[in-house]
Amino acid sequence: MSDITANVVVSMPSQLFTMARSFKAVANGKIYIGKIDTDPVNPENQIQVYVENEDGSHVPVSQPIIINAAGYPVYNGQIAKFVTVQGHSMAVYDAYGSQQFYFPNVLKYDPDQLRQELAGPNGYLLIPSMDQHIKIQQWREEGDIRGWGAIDGEFNDAAVSAALDSESPSVKLGGVGFVSKLRSPINHKSNKVMHSGSLNFQFDGGTQQEKSGILMANISNAKVIDVDITGTLDGGIRGYGGSNIVIDGVNVHDIGISTLSGECGIGIWFGDYANYDVQTDGLLIQNCNIKNIGGVGIQRGDGILVYNAKNFKVRYNTIITTNRMAIAAGSDTRQFEIHGNYIGDTLLAGIDIEPDEGYTASNFKIYNNNIIGFAARYFTQGSGVGQTFGIDTHANTSYGKVYKNTLSAGQYGTEAFHIGNHADEIEVTDNNLIGGAVVIPLFIKTYDGSGSKHIKINRNRAKGTCKSFADVAMSEDVYISENVFSGNSSNDSYFLRASTIAGLNVDYNRSSNTTNFIKSGDAGNTSSVKVTNNNASTLSDGIDMLTSGSMTGFIASGNTILCPASNKGISLEVAGSGSISDISLRGNIIYNATTKIYVSPAATGWDMLTKNTRFDLSGVQNGTQLFELSRNRVTQFLNNAWYDG
């Protein structure tokens, strides 16, 4: 009967069945076994009793159990070991039928109950001598650093190192602990979870650089949850390599080094400058609070910095008061999203996508972020530093979408959005620049030394928050459409300044309170420009294009332009050896301007001019006015060359 768990021996407490009032054996007596607190003589109360053989097998026997002349219970005349599977009552009778003993419960408590309590989470408390040993093991299983010798309120370098280097799946940074100058790399195990609940863990890096609160090197499936990190550190959390890493609910504040040179002071930092081949694949940074991150001058001091990584997300974080950028993505970053973050009080850009020379950042989305107070503090601008932007998609970026972000500039902001050199396939759509007290120079710029290509700037809004809207140069295939812009009536302001462009489409925009709607300065070699169906109100000329190069394929049609009487509605002019050819100006409505349309006499390859309005038709005077068309929408001028002889 192998399914029987016999754990209670049927015997006298003295191991020998004796008479109650003498030490004589209860010869030929009888033993009855029953349920606890019942009369076992009654057959209804009796429980099964077994004989346990030497081989461990059990044989059920009937009651009563016979006691031999020597006072021992026997079975078939042989002394035997009788057992039950539970606690029980026991009655002992002599040969004359008189009761000698009655035990309502032979044990203090049921052994099965004891086994259950010992197996419970606090079972070790039932064994006082095991208390400290069991606690240490339990702490280690829970990832509590007390299991590795950490003491509340003390420096616990060795304990933290041992915990992070252990096989424990988690490390719990509880109490108020301190770590100073952890110089040796920590070889983290996989599947590590670090958390501390609502308690904090303070790190003290002294004046040492390259010291991080938590270092995660080439690990996979790791999590850091609800840790509070502060101290004079190079980085709150620093990692490189590995995969499927989660940083969730971390509080990093008041870190950074202000007395050393070099780059230092970053809230959460993933990537390795020295080893670009060590890439992180799968990273989530979310629900973190990052505040007061300092560097040296403008050397770092970023809230979150990621480079050499793919398939990562930075979302729902609050980042306030950084010594450089709030969020930055650098070289060799791809397939990533930055969204739902609140950013305030940055020294430079709110979000910066900026790979180093020779590297790229691609396939990204930046959306639904609130950036309040980018470039909010003064700094001495040095060579190559000027990223006082809201969102910067810098040089060598590609296939990026920047949309549905809300921005408000700080006092030293220069551009809400910036697209740098050699950018390709970048969309900036449905963004809103709000504010009032601070008016920055420009909403968006698409070049910085050289231009970009395949750019879309659509459905953005800025009213009274910047002087001019877009500055596009040295670029290719640019679409600017359905934007709503109102300047602040500054001198030399514009909706669009364009030069050296191959392929420009400007349509369905609304613009007001600028000096010009479109101006060039010097358009240089510009081709394939379409300006259609826009509504603009200007303080001077509406469209004012001047080129010393070749301007070919310029189309302006369906536009409504309101400008002062002394100015020109549309002016296309050459300087020096410049030339203008292949022009189509149809269906524009130009109010107030004395000169509705002016084109340099040297222009060639005209399409027809029709349906352009004015109040009266006037002649050419000294070659300064080529066409001024009236409400007479029947008149057509085809392939004209008008010379004032």
C-alpha positions in Angstrom: 0.0 0.0 0.0 2.5 2.6 -1.3 0.0 5.4 -1.2 -0.1 5.5 2.6 1.8 8.2 4.4 2.1 6.8 7.9 3.6 9.3 10.3 2.1 8.7 13.8 3.3 5.7 15.9 0.7 4.0 18.1 2.5 3.8 21.5 2.5 4.9 25.0 4.4 8.1 25.7 6.7 6.0 27.8 7.1 3.5 24.9 5.7 0.7 27.1 2.0 0.1 28.0 1.8 -0.1 31.8 -0.9 0.1 34.4 -2.1 3.5 35.5 -1.2 3.1 39.2 1.8 0.8 38.9 4.7 -0.1 36.6 3.2 -3.5 35.8 2.6 -4.3 32.2 -1.0 -4.2 31.0 -0.9 -7.9 30.2 -3.4 -9.1 27.8 -4.8 -5.6 27.6 -6.4 -3.9 24.6 -5.8 -0.6 22.7 -8.5 1.4 20.8 -7.6 4.1 18.3 -10.1 6.7 17.2 -10.7 10.3 16.0 -9.3 13.1 18.1 -11.5 14.0 21.1 -13.8 11.0 20.7 -14.3 7.7 22.5 -12.3 5.2 20.3 -14.1 2.2 21.8 -17.1 3.2 19.8 -16.6 1.6 16.3 -18.0 4.7 14.6 -15.2 6.8 16.0 -12.4 4.4 15.2 -9.8 5.1 12.4 -7.7 2.7 10.4 -4.5 1.4 12.0 -1.6 -0.2 10.1 1.3 -2.5 10.9 4.5 -1.1 9.4 6.8 -3.9 8.2 10.6 -3.7 8.0 10.5 -3.1 4.3 8.3 0.0 4.9 5.1 -1.6 3.6 1.9 -1.2 5.6 -0.9 -3.7 6.4 -4.2 -2.6 7.8 -5.3 -4.3 11.0 -8.5 -4.5 13.0 -9.2 -3.2 16.5 -8.7 -3.6 19.3 -4.9 -4.0 19.3 -3.8 -6.8 21.7 -1.1 -6.2 24.4 1.1 -9.2 25.3 2.2 -10.2 28.8 5.3 -7.9 28.5 3.2 -4.8 27.8 3.9 -4.5 24.1 1.3 -4.4 21.3 1.4 -7.5 19.1 0.0 -8.7 15.8 -0.5 -12.4 15.4 1.5 -12.8 18.5 4.5 -10.8 17.3 5.6 -7.4 18.6 4.8 -5.0 15.9 5.0 -1.3 15.0 1.5 0.2 14.7 1.0 3.5 12.9 -1.8 5.8 11.6 -1.8 8.5 9.1 -3.1 11.2 11.4 -3.3 12.3 15.0 -5.8 10.3 17.1 -7.4 9.6 20.5 -6.3 6.4 22.3 -7.9 4.3 25.1 -6.0 1.5 26.9 -8.0 -1.2 28.8 -6.6 -4.0 31.0 -7.5 -7.7 30.8 -10.5 -7.2 33.0 -12.0 -4.4 30.8 -11.1 -1.5 33.1 -9.9 1.7 31.4 -6.3 2.5 32.4 -5.7 5.5 30.1 -7.5 7.8 27.7 -5.7 10.4 25.5 -8.0 12.7 23.6 -5.1 13.7 21.3 -1.8 11.9 21.4 0.0 14.8 19.7 0.0 18.5 20.4 -1.0 19.2 16.7 -1.4 17.3 13.5 1.9 16.6 11.7 0.4 17.3 8.4 -0.5 20.8 9.6 3.1 21.2 10.8 4.4 20.2 7.4 2.1 22.8 5.8 3.3 25.5 8.1 6.9 24.7 7.6 6.4 24.8 3.8 4.9 28.3 4.1 6.7 31.6 3.4 7.4 32.1 7.1 8.1 28.5 8.0 11.6 29.2 9.0 10.2 31.2 12.0 9.2 27.9 13.6 12.9 27.0 13.8 14.6 29.8 15.7 18.1 28.7 15.0 17.5 28.9 11.3 16.1 32.4 11.3 19.1 34.3 10.0 20.2 31.7 7.5 16.7 31.4 6.0 16.2 35.2 5.9 19.4 35.6 3.9 18.3 32.9 1.4 14.8 34.4 1.2 16.2 37.9 0.6 18.4 36.6 -2.2 15.5 34.8 -3.8 13.5 38.0 -3.7 16.5 40.0 -5.0 16.7 42.1 -1.8 20.3 43.3 -1.5 20.3 42.6 2.2 20.8 39.0 1.2 24.3 40.0 0.0 25.1 42.0 3.1 23.8 45.5 2.4 23.1 47.6 5.5 20.6 50.5 5.5 22.3 53.9 5.5 25.8 52.5 4.8 28.1 52.3 1.8 27.3 49.0 0.2 29.6 48.7 -2.9 30.5 45.1 -2.4 26.9 44.0 -1.7 25.5 45.8 -4.8 28.2 44.4 -7.0 27.6 40.9 -5.6 23.9 41.2 -6.1 24.1 42.4 -9.7 26.7 39.7 -10.5 24.5 37.0 -8.9 22.1 34.5 -10.6 19.2 36.2 -8.9 16.6 37.2 -11.5 16.0 40.5 -9.8 17.8 43.0 -7.6 15.7 45.1 -5.2 17.4 48.3 -4.0 15.6 48.9 -0.8 16.0 51.3 2.1 18.5 54.2 1.8 21.7 52.7 0.5 24.9 54.3 -0.9 27.4 53.2 -3.5 30.7 55.0 -4.1 33.2 54.6 -7.0 32.3 51.2 -8.4 35.4 50.9 -10.6 35.1 47.3 -11.8 32.7 46.3 -14.6 29.7 44.4 -13.3 28.9 41.3 -15.3 25.2 41.4 -15.2 23.3 38.2 -15.8 20.4 37.9 -18.2 16.8 38.5 -17.2 17.8 40.9 -14.4 15.1 43.1 -12.9 16.0 46.0 -10.7 13.4 47.8 -8.6 13.0 49.5 -5.3 9.3 50.4 -4.9 9.0 53.9 -3.6 12.4 53.9 -1.8 15.5 55.5 -3.1 19.1 54.3 -3.7 21.7 57.0 -3.8 25.0 56.7 -5.7 28.0 58.7 -4.9 30.6 58.9 -7.7 32.7 61.5 -6.1 34.7 63.3 -8.8 35.2 60.1 -10.9 34.1 60.1 -14.5 32.8 57.0 -16.3 30.8 56.1 -13.2 27.2 55.1 -13.6 24.5 54.4 -11.1 23.5 51.2 -12.9 25.7 49.7 -15.6 24.1 47.2 -18.0 26.7 45.7 -20.3 25.7 43.2 -23.1 22.7 41.7 -21.2 19.3 40.6 -22.6 15.8 40.6 -21.2 16.7 42.9 -18.4 14.4 45.3 -16.6 15.1 48.3 -14.3 11.9 49.3 -12.5 11.1 52.1 -10.1 14.7 52.9 -9.0 15.6 56.3 -7.7 19.1 57.4 -8.7 21.0 60.6 -7.7 24.6 61.6 -7.0 27.7 63.0 -8.8 27.6 60.5 -11.6 28.5 60.4 -15.3 25.2 58.6 -15.9 22.2 57.5 -13.9 21.8 54.3 -16.0 24.3 53.4 -18.6 24.2 50.4 -21.0 25.4 49.1 -24.3 24.7 46.0 -26.3 22.2 43.4 -25.3 18.5 43.1 -26.3 15.0 43.4 -25.0 15.8 45.9 -22.2 13.1 47.8 -20.2 13.7 50.9 -18.2 10.4 51.7 -16.5 9.4 54.3 -13.8 13.0 55.2 -13.0 13.6 58.5 -11.2 17.0 60.1 -12.1 17.7 63.5 -10.6 20.4 65.9 -9.7 23.3 64.1 -11.3 26.3 65.2 -13.3 29.8 66.4 -12.8 30.5 70.1 -13.1 34.3 70.3 -12.5 35.8 67.9 -15.0 36.3 68.3 -18.8 34.8 65.9 -21.3 31.4 64.6 -21.9 29.5 63.6 -18.8 26.2 63.7 -17.0 23.4 61.8 -18.7 20.2 60.6 -17.1 19.8 57.4 -19.1 22.5 56.5 -21.6 22.6 53.6 -24.0 25.4 53.2 -26.5 29.1 52.8 -26.8 31.2 55.4 -28.6 34.2 53.1 -28.8 32.4 50.0 -30.1 29.8 50.8 -32.8 29.6 47.2 -33.7 28.0 46.4 -30.2 24.4 47.3 -30.9 21.4 47.2 -28.6 18.4 45.5 -30.2 15.1 46.2 -28.4 15.0 48.9 -25.8 12.0 50.5 -24.0 12.4 53.6 -21.8 9.1 54.7 -20.4 7.4 56.5 -17.4 10.7 57.9 -16.1 11.2 61.2 -14.3 14.4 62.9 -15.2 15.3 66.2 -13.7 18.4 68.4 -13.1 20.9 66.7 -15.4 24.2 68.5 -15.5 27.3 68.3 -17.6 30.4 70.4 -18.2 29.5 73.5 -20.1 27.4 72.1 -23.0 29.2 68.7 -23.0 26.3 66.3 -22.6 23.9 66.8 -19.7 21.2 65.0 -21.8 18.2 63.6 -20.2 18.1 60.4 -22.4 20.8 59.5 -25.0 20.6 56.5 -27.3 22.9 55.6 -30.1 24.0 52.4 -31.8 20.6 50.8 -31.2 17.6 49.6 -33.1 13.9 48.8 -32.4 13.7 51.1 -29.4 11.0 53.4 -27.9 11.3 56.4 -25.6 7.8 57.3 -24.4 5.8 58.9 -21.6 8.8 60.3 -19.8 9.0 63.7 -18.0 12.3 65.4 -18.6 12.9 68.8 -17.0 16.0 71.0 -16.7 18.8 69.4 -18.7 22.2 70.9 -19.4 21.9 70.1 -23.1 19.2 68.0 -24.9 16.2 66.4 -23.3 16.2 63.4 -25.7 19.0 62.6 -28.2 19.4 59.8 -30.7 22.8 59.5 -32.3 24.8 57.3 -34.7 23.5 54.0 -36.0 20.0 54.3 -34.6 17.1 53.0 -36.6 13.5 51.8 -36.3 12.7 53.9 -33.2 9.9 56.0 -31.8 9.9 59.0 -29.5 6.4 59.9 -28.3 4.2 61.1 -25.5 7.1 62.8 -23.6 6.9 66.0 -21.6 10.0 68.1 -21.9 10.8 71.4 -20.3 13.7 73.9 -19.7 16.4 72.5 -21.9 19.7 74.4 -22.6 19.6 73.3 -26.3 17.2 71.2 -28.3 14.2 69.4 -26.9 14.7 66.4 -29.2 17.9 65.9 -31.2 18.4 63.2 -33.9 22.1 63.7 -34.7 24.3 60.9 -36.0 28.1 61.6 -36.2 29.7 62.1 -39.5 29.8 58.9 -41.5 26.9 57.4 -39.6 23.1 57.6 -40.0 19.8 57.6 -38.1 16.8 56.3 -40.0 13.2 55.0 -39.9 12.0 56.9 -37.0 8.8 58.6 -35.7 8.7 61.6 -33.3 5.1 62.4 -32.3 2.7 63.7 -29.6 5.5 65.2 -27.5 5.1 68.4 -25.5 8.2 70.5 -25.5 7.9 73.6 -23.4 10.8 75.9 -23.1 13.5 74.6 -25.4 16.7 76.7 -25.4 15.5 78.4 -22.3 18.8 79.4 -20.7 21.8 81.4 -21.8 25.1 79.9 -22.8 28.2 81.1 -24.6 27.9 79.7 -28.1 31.1 78.1 -29.3 32.2 76.8 -32.7 29.8 74.3 -34.2 27.2 74.7 -31.4 23.9 76.2 -32.2 21.3 73.6 -31.8 18.8 75.8 -30.0 15.9 74.0 -31.7 12.7 72.4 -30.6 13.2 69.2 -32.7 16.3 68.7 -34.7 16.5 66.0 -37.4 20.1 66.7 -38.2 22.6 65.6 -40.8 22.4 62.2 -42.4 18.9 61.3 -41.2 16.4 59.5 -43.4 12.9 58.2 -43.4 11.7 60.2 -40.4 8.2 61.5 -39.5 7.8 64.3 -37.1 4.2 65.0 -36.3 1.6 66.2 -33.9 4.1 67.7 -31.5 3.4 70.9 -29.5 6.3 73.2 -28.9 6.9 76.5 -27.0 10.2 78.2 -27.3 12.5 79.4 -24.5 14.1 82.8 -24.6 17.1 81.7 -26.7 15.3 79.4 -29.2 16.1 80.0 -32.9 14.1 77.3 -34.8 11.2 75.2 -33.9 12.3 72.5 -36.3 15.5 71.9 -38.1 16.4 69.5 -41.0 20.1 69.2 -41.5 22.6 68.3 -44.3 21.9 65.3 -46.5 18.6 64.5 -44.8 16.3 62.4 -47.0 12.6 61.6 -46.8 11.7 63.7 -43.7 8.2 64.7 -43.0 7.3 67.5 -40.6 3.5 67.6 -40.3 0.6 68.6 -38.0 2.8 70.3 -35.5 1.9 73.4 -33.4 4.2 76.1 -32.2 2.5 77.9 -29.3 3.6 80.6 -26.9 3.4 84.4 -26.9 6.1 86.2 -24.9 8.9 84.5 -26.9 9.1 85.1 -30.7 11.8 83.0 -32.3 13.3 83.8 -35.8 12.2 80.7 -37.7 9.7 77.8 -37.7 11.8 75.4 -39.9 15.0 75.3 -41.8 16.1 72.6 -44.2 19.8 73.0 -44.6 23.0 73.7 -42.7 25.9 74.1 -45.1 24.3 71.8 -47.6 20.7 70.8 -48.3 18.2 68.0 -48.1 15.9 66.1 -50.4 12.4 64.7 -50.4 11.1 66.9 -47.6 7.4 67.4 -46.7 6.4 70.4 -44.5 2.6 70.1 -44.2 -0.3 71.3 -42.0 1.8 73.0 -39.3 0.6 76.0 -37.3 2.4 79.0 -35.9 0.6 82.2 -35.1 2.7 85.1 -33.8 5.3 82.8 -32.3 8.1 83.2 -34.9 9.2 85.9 -37.3 9.4 83.7 -40.5 8.1 80.3 -41.4 10.5 78.3 -43.7 14.0 78.7 -45.0 14.7 76.2 -47.8 18.0 76.1 -49.7 20.2 73.7 -51.6 17.4 71.2 -51.4 15.6 68.9 -53.8 11.9 67.8 -54.0 10.4 69.9 -51.2 6.6 70.1 -50.5 5.2 72.9 -48.4 1.5 72.7 -48.1 -1.6 73.5 -46.0 0.4 75.4 -43.3 -1.2 78.2 -41.3 1.3 80.9 -40.4 1.1 84.4 -39.0 4.3 86.3 -38.4 4.8 89.2 -36.0 5.1 92.0 -38.7 8.9 92.0 -38.4 11.1 93.6 -41.0 12.7 91.2 -43.5 10.4 88.4 -42.6 8.8 85.8 -44.9 6.7 82.7 -45.2 9.3 81.1 -47.4 12.8 82.0 -48.4 14.0 79.7 -51.2 17.3 79.4 -53.1 19.1 76.8 -55.1 16.2 74.3 -55.2 15.4 71.6 -57.7 11.7 70.8 -57.3 9.6 73.0 -54.9 5.9 72.8 -54.4 4.2 75.5 -52.3 0.4 75.1 -52.2 -2.7 75.8 -50.1 -0.8 77.7 -47.4 -2.2 80.6 -45.5 0.2 83.3 -44.4 0.0 86.8 -43.0 2.0 89.5 -41.2 5.3 89.0 -43.0 7.3 91.3 -45.2 7.1 88.8 -48.2 5.2 85.6 -48.9 8.1 84.1 -50.8 11.5 85.7 -51.3 14.9 84.5 -52.5 17.6 86.9 -51.7 19.4 85.2 -54.6 17.6 82.1 -55.8 20.7 80.8 -57.7 20.1 77.9 -59.9 16.5 77.0 -59.1 14.1 74.8 -61.2 10.7 73.3 -61.2 9.0 75.6 -58.7 5.2 75.5 -58.3 3.4 78.1 -56.2 -0.3 77.3 -56.3 -3.6 78.1 -54.4 -2.0 80.0 -51.5 -3.6 82.9 -49.6 -1.1 85.5 -48.5 -1.2 88.9 -46.9 2.2 90.8 -46.9 3.7 94.0 -45.7 5.7 94.4 -49.0 6.0 92.4 -52.2 4.1 89.2 -52.3 6.4 86.9 -54.3 9.9 88.4 -54.8 12.4 86.2 -56.6 15.8 87.4 -57.7 18.4 85.2 -59.3 21.9 85.5 -60.6 21.8 82.0 -61.8 19.2 80.1 -63.9 15.6 80.0 -62.8 13.6 77.6 -65.0 10.1 76.2 -64.8 8.5 78.7 -62.4 4.7 78.3 -62.0 2.5 80.6 -59.9 -1.3 80.0 -60.3 -4.4 80.3 -58.3 -2.8 82.4 -55.6 -4.6 85.3 -53.7 -2.1 87.9 -52.6 -2.8 91.1 -50.7 0.0 93.6 -50.5 0.4 97.4 -50.2 -0.3 99.6 -53.2 3.3 100.7 -53.7 4.6 97.1 -54.0 4.5 94.2 -56.5 2.3 91.2 -56.3 4.7 88.8 -58.2 8.2 89.9 -59.1 10.7 87.6 -61.0 14.0 89.4 -61.7 17.5 88.6 -62.8 20.8 90.1 -61.6 24.1 90.0 -63.4 24.2 87.1 -65.9 21.1 85.4 -64.5 18.2 84.1 -66.6 14.6 83.2 -66.2 12.7 80.8 -68.5 9.7 78.6 -68.8 7.2 80.7 -66.8 3.5 80.1 -66.2 1.5 82.7 -64.3 -2.2 82.0 -64.4 -5.2 82.8 -62.4 -3.6 84.8 -59.6 -5.7 87.4 -57.7 -3.5 90.3 -56.6 -5.0 93.1 -54.5 -3.8 96.7 -54.0 -0.4 96.3 -55.6 0.3 98.9 -58.3 2.5 96.4 -60.1 0.6 93.1 -60.1 3.2 91.1 -62.0 6.8 92.1 -62.9 9.1 89.8 -64.9 12.5 90.9 -66.2 12.4 91.6 -69.9 15.0 88.9 -70.5 12.6 86.2 -69.5 11.9 83.6 -72.2 9.7 80.6 -72.8 6.5 82.0 -71.5 3.2 80.2 -71.1 0.1 82.5 -71.2 -0.8 85.1 -68.6 -4.5 85.0 -67.9 -7.1 85.9 -65.3 -4.7 88.0 -63.3 -6.5 91.0 -61.8 -5.7 94.7 -61.3 -7.7 97.9 -61.1 -6.5 99.4 -64.3 -4.3 98.6 -67.2 -1.2 100.7 -67.6 1.7 100.8 -70.1 5.3 100.1 -69.7 7.5 102.8 -68.2 11.2 102.7 -68.7 11.3 98.9 -68.8 10.5 98.6 -65.1 7.1 97.0 -65.6 6.6 94.1 -68.0 3.0 93.1 -67.3 0.2 94.6 -65.3 -3.0 92.7 -66.2 -6.6 93.7 -65.4 -9.9 92.2 -64.6 -10.3 91.6 -68.3 -10.1 87.9 -68.2 -10.4 87.4 -71.9 -7.1 89.0 -72.8 -4.2 86.6 -73.3 -0.6 87.4 -73.8 1.3 84.5 -75.3 5.1 84.2 -75.6 5.6 87.8 -75.0 8.7 89.9 -75.3 7.7 93.5 -74.4 10.3 96.1 -75.1 9.9 99.8 -74.3 11.4 101.6 -77.4 
